[in-house]
Amino acid sequence: MSKKQTPDKAAKQGQSREDRLKSALKANLARRKAQMRAKSDGLSAPKPAGTKDKG
């Protein structure tokens, strides 16, 4: 008893899925770039006096 979708509805759902995936990929890429910038900024900046490394 599954509903059959008309080609128009299937195309719209496929397009909306593509839009969701595209926006998720863009957000993920932006987040990863921000993480890499933060890491590179953290490596080049000197550590404040009195801090100890854990480990």
Biopython code that builds the backbone (N, CA, C, O; Angstrom):
import numpy as np
from Bio.PDB.StructureBuilder import StructureBuilder

atoms = [
    (1, "MET", "N", (0.801, -1.183, 0.000)),
    (1, "MET", "CA", (0.000, 0.000, 0.000)),
    (1, "MET", "C", (0.850, 1.256, 0.000)),
    (1, "MET", "O", (0.570, 2.202, 0.736)),
    (2, "SER", "N", (1.855, 1.265, -0.798)),
    (2, "SER", "CA", (2.697, 2.452, -0.879)),
    (2, "SER", "C", (2.107, 3.434, -1.883)),
    (2, "SER", "O", (1.487, 3.048, -2.874)),
    (3, "LYS", "N", (2.316, 4.700, -1.597)),
    (3, "LYS", "CA", (1.838, 5.742, -2.501)),
    (3, "LYS", "C", (2.818, 5.868, -3.658)),
    (3, "LYS", "O", (4.034, 5.857, -3.472)),
    (4, "LYS", "N", (2.269, 5.985, -4.832)),
    (4, "LYS", "CA", (3.121, 6.254, -5.983)),
    (4, "LYS", "C", (3.160, 7.756, -6.188)),
    (4, "LYS", "O", (2.131, 8.431, -6.153)),
    (5, "GLN", "N", (4.355, 8.263, -6.400)),
    (5, "GLN", "CA", (4.508, 9.695, -6.570)),
    (5, "GLN", "C", (4.505, 10.036, -8.049)),
    (5, "GLN", "O", (4.989, 9.276, -8.887)),
    (6, "THR", "N", (3.954, 11.184, -8.340)),
    (6, "THR", "CA", (3.996, 11.648, -9.715)),
    (6, "THR", "C", (5.414, 12.138, -9.999)),
    (6, "THR", "O", (6.127, 12.508, -9.066)),
    (7, "PRO", "N", (5.833, 12.152, -11.237)),
    (7, "PRO", "CA", (7.191, 12.624, -11.553)),
    (7, "PRO", "C", (7.472, 14.031, -11.050)),
    (7, "PRO", "O", (8.602, 14.330, -10.665)),
    (8, "ASP", "N", (6.470, 14.898, -11.046)),
    (8, "ASP", "CA", (6.664, 16.269, -10.565)),
    (8, "ASP", "C", (7.026, 16.264, -9.086)),
    (8, "ASP", "O", (7.956, 16.956, -8.672)),
    (9, "LYS", "N", (6.299, 15.490, -8.288)),
    (9, "LYS", "CA", (6.565, 15.442, -6.856)),
    (9, "LYS", "C", (7.929, 14.825, -6.584)),
    (9, "LYS", "O", (8.664, 15.300, -5.718)),
    (10, "ALA", "N", (8.270, 13.776, -7.312)),
    (10, "ALA", "CA", (9.564, 13.130, -7.122)),
    (10, "ALA", "C", (10.696, 14.083, -7.470)),
    (10, "ALA", "O", (11.718, 14.120, -6.785)),
    (11, "ALA", "N", (10.515, 14.848, -8.529)),
    (11, "ALA", "CA", (11.546, 15.803, -8.926)),
    (11, "ALA", "C", (11.697, 16.898, -7.882)),
    (11, "ALA", "O", (12.815, 17.317, -7.582)),
    (12, "LYS", "N", (10.585, 17.367, -7.326)),
    (12, "LYS", "CA", (10.649, 18.405, -6.302)),
    (12, "LYS", "C", (11.327, 17.874, -5.048)),
    (12, "LYS", "O", (12.127, 18.579, -4.433)),
    (13, "GLN", "N", (11.016, 16.629, -4.658)),
    (13, "GLN", "CA", (11.643, 16.050, -3.483)),
    (13, "GLN", "C", (13.127, 15.842, -3.733)),
    (13, "GLN", "O", (13.939, 16.090, -2.842)),
    (14, "GLY", "N", (13.496, 15.396, -4.918)),
    (14, "GLY", "CA", (14.897, 15.214, -5.257)),
    (14, "GLY", "C", (15.643, 16.533, -5.230)),
    (14, "GLY", "O", (16.781, 16.598, -4.766)),
    (15, "GLN", "N", (15.015, 17.571, -5.719)),
    (15, "GLN", "CA", (15.633, 18.896, -5.723)),
    (15, "GLN", "C", (15.805, 19.405, -4.304)),
    (15, "GLN", "O", (16.850, 19.960, -3.964)),
    (16, "SER", "N", (14.780, 19.219, -3.470)),
    (16, "SER", "CA", (14.899, 19.698, -2.098)),
    (16, "SER", "C", (15.969, 18.904, -1.359)),
    (16, "SER", "O", (16.672, 19.454, -0.510)),
    (17, "ARG", "N", (16.098, 17.626, -1.670)),
    (17, "ARG", "CA", (17.151, 16.811, -1.053)),
    (17, "ARG", "C", (18.514, 17.325, -1.488)),
    (17, "ARG", "O", (19.433, 17.436, -0.675)),
    (18, "GLU", "N", (18.641, 17.638, -2.766)),
    (18, "GLU", "CA", (19.905, 18.180, -3.266)),
    (18, "GLU", "C", (20.233, 19.503, -2.590)),
    (18, "GLU", "O", (21.386, 19.761, -2.247)),
    (19, "ASP", "N", (19.228, 20.332, -2.403)),
    (19, "ASP", "CA", (19.443, 21.618, -1.733)),
    (19, "ASP", "C", (19.884, 21.413, -0.284)),
    (19, "ASP", "O", (20.784, 22.099, 0.200)),
    (20, "ARG", "N", (19.244, 20.465, 0.402)),
    (20, "ARG", "CA", (19.628, 20.172, 1.790)),
    (20, "ARG", "C", (21.056, 19.663, 1.854)),
    (20, "ARG", "O", (21.834, 20.091, 2.707)),
    (21, "LEU", "N", (21.405, 18.748, 0.953)),
    (21, "LEU", "CA", (22.757, 18.203, 0.946)),
    (21, "LEU", "C", (23.783, 19.279, 0.617)),
    (21, "LEU", "O", (24.864, 19.320, 1.205)),
    (22, "LYS", "N", (23.440, 20.141, -0.319)),
    (22, "LYS", "CA", (24.356, 21.211, -0.713)),
    (22, "LYS", "C", (24.607, 22.165, 0.450)),
    (22, "LYS", "O", (25.745, 22.559, 0.704)),
    (23, "SER", "N", (23.541, 22.533, 1.153)),
    (23, "SER", "CA", (23.704, 23.459, 2.275)),
    (23, "SER", "C", (24.438, 22.786, 3.432)),
    (23, "SER", "O", (25.225, 23.436, 4.121)),
    (24, "ALA", "N", (24.196, 21.501, 3.653)),
    (24, "ALA", "CA", (24.906, 20.787, 4.719)),
    (24, "ALA", "C", (26.394, 20.683, 4.387)),
    (24, "ALA", "O", (27.238, 20.847, 5.269)),
    (25, "LEU", "N", (26.718, 20.415, 3.137)),
    (25, "LEU", "CA", (28.111, 20.330, 2.724)),
    (25, "LEU", "C", (28.804, 21.675, 2.868)),
    (25, "LEU", "O", (29.951, 21.744, 3.311)),
    (26, "LYS", "N", (28.110, 22.741, 2.494)),
    (26, "LYS", "CA", (28.677, 24.078, 2.604)),
    (26, "LYS", "C", (28.935, 24.442, 4.067)),
    (26, "LYS", "O", (29.977, 25.011, 4.394)),
    (27, "ALA", "N", (27.984, 24.112, 4.947)),
    (27, "ALA", "CA", (28.151, 24.395, 6.375)),
    (27, "ALA", "C", (29.295, 23.582, 6.948)),
    (27, "ALA", "O", (30.079, 24.092, 7.748)),
    (28, "ASN", "N", (29.399, 22.321, 6.548)),
    (28, "ASN", "CA", (30.474, 21.453, 7.028)),
    (28, "ASN", "C", (31.832, 21.988, 6.580)),
    (28, "ASN", "O", (32.778, 22.011, 7.367)),
    (29, "LEU", "N", (31.932, 22.408, 5.347)),
    (29, "LEU", "CA", (33.185, 22.948, 4.839)),
    (29, "LEU", "C", (33.570, 24.231, 5.581)),
    (29, "LEU", "O", (34.735, 24.426, 5.929)),
    (30, "ALA", "N", (32.598, 25.091, 5.818)),
    (30, "ALA", "CA", (32.869, 26.331, 6.550)),
    (30, "ALA", "C", (33.336, 26.027, 7.970)),
    (30, "ALA", "O", (34.253, 26.675, 8.475)),
    (31, "ARG", "N", (32.709, 25.045, 8.615)),
    (31, "ARG", "CA", (33.100, 24.675, 9.976)),
    (31, "ARG", "C", (34.514, 24.101, 9.997)),
    (31, "ARG", "O", (35.302, 24.420, 10.887)),
    (32, "ARG", "N", (34.835, 23.261, 9.023)),
    (32, "ARG", "CA", (36.183, 22.683, 8.962)),
    (32, "ARG", "C", (37.235, 23.749, 8.685)),
    (32, "ARG", "O", (38.329, 23.698, 9.246)),
    (33, "LYS", "N", (36.918, 24.710, 7.829)),
    (33, "LYS", "CA", (37.859, 25.798, 7.562)),
    (33, "LYS", "C", (38.096, 26.624, 8.820)),
    (33, "LYS", "O", (39.228, 27.005, 9.117)),
    (34, "ALA", "N", (37.029, 26.896, 9.553)),
    (34, "ALA", "CA", (37.158, 27.661, 10.791)),
    (34, "ALA", "C", (38.006, 26.897, 11.808)),
    (34, "ALA", "O", (38.815, 27.499, 12.513)),
    (35, "GLN", "N", (37.829, 25.580, 11.888)),
    (35, "GLN", "CA", (38.637, 24.770, 12.795)),
    (35, "GLN", "C", (40.107, 24.817, 12.401)),
    (35, "GLN", "O", (40.977, 24.935, 13.263)),
    (36, "MET", "N", (40.386, 24.727, 11.120)),
    (36, "MET", "CA", (41.775, 24.763, 10.661)),
    (36, "MET", "C", (42.395, 26.138, 10.927)),
    (36, "MET", "O", (43.562, 26.227, 11.308)),
    (37, "ARG", "N", (41.629, 27.196, 10.730)),
    (37, "ARG", "CA", (42.143, 28.534, 11.036)),
    (37, "ARG", "C", (42.446, 28.667, 12.517)),
    (37, "ARG", "O", (43.469, 29.237, 12.898)),
    (38, "ALA", "N", (41.565, 28.147, 13.348)),
    (38, "ALA", "CA", (41.773, 28.236, 14.795)),
    (38, "ALA", "C", (43.002, 27.430, 15.207)),
    (38, "ALA", "O", (43.767, 27.859, 16.070)),
    (39, "LYS", "N", (43.190, 26.275, 14.598)),
    (39, "LYS", "CA", (44.363, 25.458, 14.918)),
    (39, "LYS", "C", (45.639, 26.161, 14.497)),
    (39, "LYS", "O", (46.609, 26.202, 15.253)),
    (40, "SER", "N", (45.643, 26.715, 13.291)),
    (40, "SER", "CA", (46.859, 27.369, 12.807)),
    (40, "SER", "C", (47.146, 28.637, 13.605)),
    (40, "SER", "O", (48.310, 28.965, 13.835)),
    (41, "ASP", "N", (46.125, 29.344, 14.025)),
    (41, "ASP", "CA", (46.323, 30.531, 14.860)),
    (41, "ASP", "C", (46.852, 30.121, 16.227)),
    (41, "ASP", "O", (47.695, 30.817, 16.792)),
    (42, "GLY", "N", (46.383, 29.027, 16.757)),
    (42, "GLY", "CA", (46.813, 28.554, 18.067)),
    (42, "GLY", "C", (48.251, 28.077, 18.050)),
    (42, "GLY", "O", (48.954, 28.219, 19.051)),
    (43, "LEU", "N", (48.703, 27.520, 16.951)),
    (43, "LEU", "CA", (50.079, 27.025, 16.871)),
    (43, "LEU", "C", (51.078, 28.156, 16.751)),
    (43, "LEU", "O", (52.181, 28.066, 17.291)),
    (44, "SER", "N", (50.716, 29.216, 16.056)),
    (44, "SER", "CA", (51.665, 30.303, 15.844)),
    (44, "SER", "C", (51.713, 31.275, 17.022)),
    (44, "SER", "O", (52.698, 31.994, 17.188)),
    (45, "ALA", "N", (50.671, 31.303, 17.831)),
    (45, "ALA", "CA", (50.639, 32.231, 18.958)),
    (45, "ALA", "C", (51.420, 31.652, 20.133)),
    (45, "ALA", "O", (51.290, 30.467, 20.440)),
    (46, "PRO", "N", (52.226, 32.476, 20.788)),
    (46, "PRO", "CA", (52.958, 31.975, 21.966)),
    (46, "PRO", "C", (52.007, 31.704, 23.118)),
    (46, "PRO", "O", (50.961, 32.342, 23.244)),
    (47, "LYS", "N", (52.391, 30.734, 23.969)),
    (47, "LYS", "CA", (51.566, 30.393, 25.116)),
    (47, "LYS", "C", (51.734, 31.428, 26.201)),
    (47, "LYS", "O", (52.837, 31.937, 26.403)),
    (48, "PRO", "N", (50.673, 31.748, 26.900)),
    (48, "PRO", "CA", (50.785, 32.693, 28.008)),
    (48, "PRO", "C", (51.663, 32.120, 29.120)),
    (48, "PRO", "O", (51.728, 30.907, 29.318)),
    (49, "ALA", "N", (52.330, 33.010, 29.831)),
    (49, "ALA", "CA", (53.219, 32.575, 30.913)),
    (49, "ALA", "C", (52.411, 31.900, 32.012)),
    (49, "ALA", "O", (51.296, 32.319, 32.322)),
    (50, "GLY", "N", (52.980, 30.858, 32.596)),
    (50, "GLY", "CA", (52.336, 30.179, 33.707)),
    (50, "GLY", "C", (51.407, 29.051, 33.294)),
    (50, "GLY", "O", (50.799, 28.418, 34.157)),
    (51, "THR", "N", (51.279, 28.781, 31.998)),
    (51, "THR", "CA", (50.425, 27.662, 31.583)),
    (51, "THR", "C", (51.259, 26.404, 31.504)),
    (51, "THR", "O", (52.441, 26.442, 31.163)),
    (52, "LYS", "N", (50.635, 25.299, 31.819)),
    (52, "LYS", "CA", (51.320, 24.015, 31.785)),
    (52, "LYS", "C", (50.660, 23.119, 30.765)),
    (52, "LYS", "O", (49.441, 23.165, 30.595)),
    (53, "ASP", "N", (51.443, 22.305, 30.082)),
    (53, "ASP", "CA", (50.901, 21.322, 29.164)),
    (53, "ASP", "C", (50.402, 20.138, 29.945)),
    (53, "ASP", "O", (51.033, 19.702, 30.907)),
    (54, "LYS", "N", (49.259, 19.615, 29.526)),
    (54, "LYS", "CA", (48.760, 18.394, 30.129)),
    (54, "LYS", "C", (49.275, 17.228, 29.310)),
    (54, "LYS", "O", (49.125, 17.201, 28.088)),
    (55, "GLY", "N", (49.879, 16.271, 29.983)),
    (55, "GLY", "CA", (50.287, 15.098, 29.230)),
    (55, "GLY", "C", (51.621, 14.617, 29.522)),
    (55, "GLY", "O", (52.063, 13.628, 28.937)),
]
sb = StructureBuilder()
sb.init_structure("model")
sb.init_model(0)
sb.init_chain("A")
sb.init_seg("    ")
for serial, (resi, resn, name, xyz) in enumerate(atoms, 1):
    if name == "N":
        sb.init_residue(resn, " ", resi, " ")
    sb.init_atom(name, np.array(xyz, "f"), 0.0, 1.0, " ", f" {name:<3s}", serial, name[0])
structure = sb.get_structure()
